[in-house]
Amino acid sequence: MHEDSPPPFDGSRSSWEHLADTLLAATAPHASPTGSLVRLPGPSSASGPWSDGMEGFARTFLLAAFRVRGTGGADPHGLLDRFREGLIAGVDPAGPERWPTIAERRQAVVEAASVAIALSETRPWLWDRLSDHDRQRVVDWLAGVVGTAGYTNNWIWFQNIIEAFLAQVGGPVDQSDLDRNAEIAESLYIGDGWYSDGAGPTGVRQSFDYYAGWAWHVYPLLHSRIEGEPLARAHRDRLAAFIDQAKDLIGSRGAPLLQGRSLTYRFAMLAPFWAAAIAGVSALPPGATRALGTDVVSHFLDAGAVDERGLLPVGWHREFLPLRQLYTSGSSPYWASKGFLGLLLPSEHDEWTSTPQTVPPAERAGATTRALVAPGWLVVNTHDDGIVRVLNHGSDGFRGPAGGVRTDNPFYQRVAYSNVTSPELSPAAIAAPLDSHVALLDVHGAPSHRDAIERVHLDDTVAVSRSRVHWLDTERADAAAWASLRRGPVVTTASVVHGIHELRIAWWTTAETDPRPVAALDGDSAWPDDPGPWRFRIGGWPVPFDGNAHVTDGSATTAAGLATTVRGVHGFDTHGVETRDGSNPFAESSATPWAAQSSPSDAGQYVAALVVLSGAEVAPAHDASVLDAIDVDVDVDTLRVRWADGTVDLVPTHGEVRA
């Protein structure tokens, strides 16, 4: 354990402060002589080591700012002296440790926003004590963002934040930047508090992830604090609506959903909850945000997210480099600083002094389901085992270029995500998806990729979506591309939920030519169609384990009691479990059950399998009595699913499925 490791984290304000101090102390040895560049161990980003050093400064400065502002300027560890020296060196245009300008590295836009926030929050103790000469250099460096454009997702808020601070200190501002950003923001607001973090190449807005919270809802609050104004009514209402839904994506034991990009920021996902408490609009009672935050941070600490050096490595629990994106460096995890936003609340605030009521035992039993319309998710929670399951029929994060060779993005395009499992992230697993995936297998046994998602139906127990699938060919590359694609039919996938049990249904239909003259659609016409025949395979949850797991055909159970199964209900005649090593951020190994056809499937013929994920505290995942009692009937426009207790769910088919 690092020598400055904190005492057990108990959720008190002092323990939050101690954790912040410990994290900051551990980064100090990795700073340059002036402290302007903090190069933390780990991979370099695509922006390069110079930018990574700036990133390390900005993100730790943000944590220091929350820490000092929350105590009214008390700074027992001299944090602001440390960051003042680094700030002055970073903006010195001729200095040996200067930061890249915004013109030199686009990533500087992101980090400049953190610097602006930190300077605003600590203004009486840092900015106001700088010399006029040093303040002007800071303004000159920040002003590189003024008049720039091309921001099409949460990056608009970086520009808004920087220009808001510049306006407060007499720097330049371009109103056309702010007007354009406001228009973009409104175009990406979907409803119920959810923003799509950008739009796909066809204009579809289906990129939902943690950025909806830690960017789209947090920056408006910080922006309002810079301006000294209350949070605008529209942002207050949207933040409140978001928190009411986002709370259901965290398990009862503090494990948050693993889905989307930038997951190495870990407990930064707490930021919108703290923002709602600061703004006074939280859907949670006093003290509940602190309790939730304590559970989440404890979850990560107990899982080893802070390593033996006292650092936050790239990963989720432990270090796991495949979790990174191209923009990720060893400094990137320190956006977790946003998870400490609650330190801005004074010690006498209700959030620190109140004890929330516990959930009565009667309310903990069984599973609860909820449809989140904006992201197209069907959420299933079980309190007793702390598992959150998200059945994804609306979020694809699709960024595929026109005609580009592509695989499914495992962070967005799987059918299901949870807080105790992860998509498999090895190159082989990404090229040939199995986990939480519905595939058509070609004549060689290669699985199709899901591609962009088209929503069909969503209610509290049934979710339906479809995608035109394709196959990735790496053996047919030529001078035009490193690989090629073969286009396939349209696969419709349905999730029908009854407690912890999901009946996953699929069928395929012939793809029709899209009449829209959209480049992203026309571009794929360069690729050939696969002639078939095809057969279905449904992959289940990839349960992580260290050591050994009990595996049978179509089922796997870990030593910790996490269990999963996939059992054919209609159309499947083979089952198995695939184990992998080194492809999962939770553990060294993983096991994924599957069900498949051994014979080709015709158009309109449906297949169905029971897919279950549960902990030891809940009914067994492979309960044969549930499987035997499921009945599915084909009507003209629906599939009728009858469960053992007589409950009937209807799956719309639009006449595509035949008996």
Beta strands, then each sheet from edge to edge (+ up, - down):
strand 1: 189-191
strand 2: 194-195
strand 3: 367-372
strand 4: 377-382
strand 5: 387-392
strand 6: 416-418
strand 7: 438-441
strand 8: 454-458
strand 9: 462-473
strand 10: 484-498
strand 11: 501-509
strand 12: 535-539
strand 13: 543-545
strand 14: 549-552
strand 15: 555-558
strand 16: 563-570
strand 17: 574-581
strand 18: 589-596
strand 19: 607-614
strand 20: 631-634
strand 21: 638-642
strand 22: 648-652
sheet 1: 1+ 2-
sheet 2: 3+ 4- 5+ 6-
sheet 3: 7+ 12- 18+ 13-
sheet 4: 7+ 12- 18+ 17-
sheet 5: 8+ 9- 10+ 11- 19+ 16- 15+ 14-
sheet 6: 20+ 21- 22+
end
